[in-house]
Amino acid sequence: MSERVKSPRTITGKVISSKTDKTITVLVERLVSHPVYGKYVRRTSKVMAHDQNNECQEGDIVVVSASRPLSKKKVWKLDRIVERAK
């Protein structure tokens, strides 16, 4: 039997702040169906992610993956940059 290694959870979002050292704030948007009316509503959440080399800028589209807790609010790390800001 081979054991299956579970890959970490990944999410895609837009960098809205990169002012702190080695930390970025990523805005993640998702569409949720309204329970009564059925219309799709846009929900957002902000996550803090670890950026080891300070390579992200505001406006970049990035993929972050789950990691061990790095601080009180930081439990994500930068996986890759999908698109640079213009």
C-alpha positions in Angstrom: 0.0 0.0 0.0 1.2 3.4 -0.8 0.4 6.3 1.4 -1.2 9.3 -0.2 0.4 12.7 0.6 -2.2 15.4 0.9 -1.2 18.5 -0.9 -1.7 21.8 1.0 -4.7 24.0 0.3 -4.1 26.8 -2.2 -6.0 30.0 -2.9 -5.6 32.7 -5.5 -6.0 36.4 -4.7 -4.8 40.0 -5.3 -2.0 41.6 -3.2 -3.5 44.7 -1.5 -0.6 45.5 0.8 3.1 44.7 0.9 4.2 47.3 3.4 5.3 45.0 6.2 8.6 43.1 6.1 8.2 39.6 4.6 4.4 39.8 4.8 1.8 40.5 2.2 -2.0 40.9 2.6 -4.0 39.1 -0.1 -7.6 39.8 -0.9 -9.5 36.6 -1.8 -12.9 36.8 -3.6 -15.4 34.0 -3.9 -19.0 33.7 -5.3 -21.6 32.3 -2.9 -25.3 31.6 -3.7 -27.7 33.6 -1.5 -29.7 31.1 0.6 -33.1 32.6 -0.1 -32.9 34.4 -3.4 -30.3 32.2 -5.2 -28.4 35.2 -6.6 -24.7 34.9 -6.5 -23.1 37.3 -4.1 -19.4 38.3 -4.0 -17.7 37.6 -0.6 -14.2 38.7 0.2 -11.7 37.8 2.9 -8.2 39.1 3.7 -5.3 36.7 4.5 -1.8 37.4 5.6 0.9 35.5 3.8 4.6 35.0 4.2 6.8 36.5 1.4 10.4 35.5 2.2 12.1 37.6 -0.5 9.8 40.6 -0.5 9.2 40.0 -4.2 5.5 40.9 -4.4 4.0 44.4 -5.1 0.5 45.7 -4.6 -1.7 44.6 -7.5 0.0 41.3 -8.2 -2.1 38.2 -8.6 -0.6 35.4 -6.4 -1.2 31.9 -5.3 -0.8 31.2 -1.6 -0.7 27.8 0.1 -1.5 26.8 3.7 1.4 26.3 6.1 2.1 26.0 9.8 1.3 29.1 11.9 4.1 31.7 11.4 2.6 34.3 13.7 -0.8 35.2 15.2 -2.4 35.9 11.8 0.0 34.4 9.3 -0.8 30.9 8.3 -0.2 31.1 4.5 2.9 31.3 2.5 3.5 32.6 -1.0 3.5 29.8 -3.6 3.9 31.7 -6.8 3.2 34.9 -8.6 0.7 34.4 -11.4 0.6 37.9 -12.8 2.6 41.1 -12.1 0.9 44.4 -11.5 1.1 46.8 -14.4 
